[in-house]
């Protein structure tokens, strides 16, 4: 399900309760995932800091539930309750850092580090150690060859970091996966904390 399209004024902000949403830049028929948004996030919150059009496409990766509120209603609530505005602005700042580091990670870090970071971030966003994700999904999200994703996941499995099952990855060695991840994971995780 597509929650928001680029270059359009969205009507709602979605507060994710469960599931996972992919925030993507779309150009010339291809996309690059810039962040994943889960139970601690809000899709469309960047509009609250002055943007009038969505710059990203927001697509549900893993089904779940969310609360939605009309943008105008949320703006009114933020005026009445400055603490809500402060919390949302802090979230938008963390999300912006997430997007920026994803770009840096994509050009500076190797496949193993990027994949470990994505798995840790997705696990954090879902609040779960079992991720309903395919090799194709990971390949598309990270802009990597599917064969390279499969090779890296097989190596992670041999190291006891994950277990692969059809359409599902289970994280068994979370600490080891975090150690394998690049420094972007820690920076992004700390920003959300």
Secondary structure, 3 states (H helix, E strand, C coil): CEEECCCCCCCEEEEECCCEEEEEEEECCEEEEEEEECCCCEECHHHHHCCCCCCCEEEEEECCCEEEEEHHHHHHHHHHCHHHHHHHHHHHHHHHHHHHHHHHHHHHCCHHHHHHHHHHHHHHHHCCCEECCCHHHHHHHHCCCHHHHHHHHHHHHHCCCEEEECCEEEECCHHHHHHHCCHHHHHHHHHHC
